[in-house]
Amino acid sequence: MPNDFKEVSERYTLPEAIREAQRCLNCKVPLCQRGCPVSNDIPEWISELAKGNFGNAMKIIHRKSNLPAVCGRVCAHERQCEGNCVLNKKNDPIHIGKLESFVSDFDSEANLSHENIPEKNRGRVAVIGSGPAGLTIAGDLSRKGFYVEIFEMEPEPGGVLMFGIPEYRLPKEVVRHEIQKIENLGVPFHLNTTIGEHFTVDDLFAQGFDAIFMGTGTGRPKKLDIPGINHHGVRQAIWFLRRVSLFNSGYLNRNEVLINEGDKVFVIGCGNTAMDAARTAVRMGAAEVTVIYHRTINEMKALRAEYDEAVAEGVKFMWKSSVTRVHGADNGRLSSIEVDCDGEKLSLQADWLVLAVGSAPASRIVSTTEGIDVDDKGYVLTRDTPYGMTTRKGVFAGGDVANQPATVVHAMRDAQLVAEGIAQYIDAVRLMDIIG
């Protein structure tokens, strides 16, 4: 079983990447591009890579993506680009994700990208949150001639990319390289700054921003109605993953992380976050990690590749199972949990129970700002014209805070549309000011 956070996906060497790129058929109707949520020009940049033109390949990728090194590692390729590749009919699709990672890593390490930064004279935009949506907004609008500043509550930018996705899937240095590219566009980051506490939306408008984007994700965990579920030994997966990331980055001590060597850990849920939590618990030294899911393997939300790797690392699975009661111990941990396993009642020894059952938006910004309406679940309501604007004029929202939680690339796609909406809004307001 793994005991470190080294990246599990091996990178291509230069010859391997060229050979893989040369397998691409450069289809006239690229189904891989149709399968990509951001419509990446996949055959076009792969063709450049096959010729050794790395700079051209990166330039093409940047037309549609601000975070290629991230997408290359964490996108659901088997369901999107690679799943739609014509060669997948022979179960041998082009490994698009690994190629995208290779191009982006090569670009960062060789410092190839030198974009022409346009003059920032179209308007000022404040971005709240530096996750996939916030970084996409900043990159897109900076390239369109807007001056953008990002406000982030954590000690480092990146949001879920830095503090939610484990190191073995997405190395933090990769995230830092992608963020550096956004900084190189002239975007400053204000860290350890929480909007709703240190500043309000009204304060940002008073500072002269023309529009504000909320990309704060879903930081408030959902809860289950199970007796004993509020015990200290029950923790949310996003909380656990964040603590481990902070520990790996040197911000926390080892004793401040939930799980210790020899612990018995159970995880409720079977999406990719549940897999991340289970595999991270293994790396933190847990003696036994079991995922509990109320449906079958064919209904799990996690990628099959993530499941297969979890099984290979020793994670166990209980299908058609539900936790019915939690029993706590006096030492802050659990003593046992009761489980209904396909009709059989079980009592299982447990030290910790980790919940990976989804989350909802926090209300910190909405509660300190007048005029931003939310639905009954707390998601911010937005309009289609201009796309992404909330019920408060000039305030936009996108990504998970305005939708049901989605993947990194879907948050990026939504943010691309919001960036267009922000540009349209600011241009229209400035035109009306000129007309008078």
ABEGO torsion letter per residue (X at the ends): XBABABBABBBBBAAAAAAAAAABAGBABBAAAAABAAGBBAAAAAAAAAAGBAAAAAAAAAAABABAAAAAAABBAAABAAAABAAAAAGBBBBAAAAAAAAAAAAAAAGABBBBBBBBAAEBBBBBEABAAAAAAAAAAAAAGBBBBBBBABABBGEAAAAABBAAABBAAAAAAAAAAAAAAGBBBBBGBBBGAABBAAAAAAAGBABBBBBAEBABBBBBBBBGAABAABBBAAAAAAAAAAAAAGABBAAABABBBGBBBBBBEABAAAAAAAAAAAAAGBABBBBBBABBAAABABBAAAAAAAAAAGBBBBBGBBBABBBBBAAGBBABBBBBBGGBBBBBBBABBBBBAEBBBBAAAAAABBGBBBBAAGBBBBBAOBBGBBABBGBBBBEAAABBBBBAAAAAAAAAAAAAAAAAAAAAAAAAAAAX
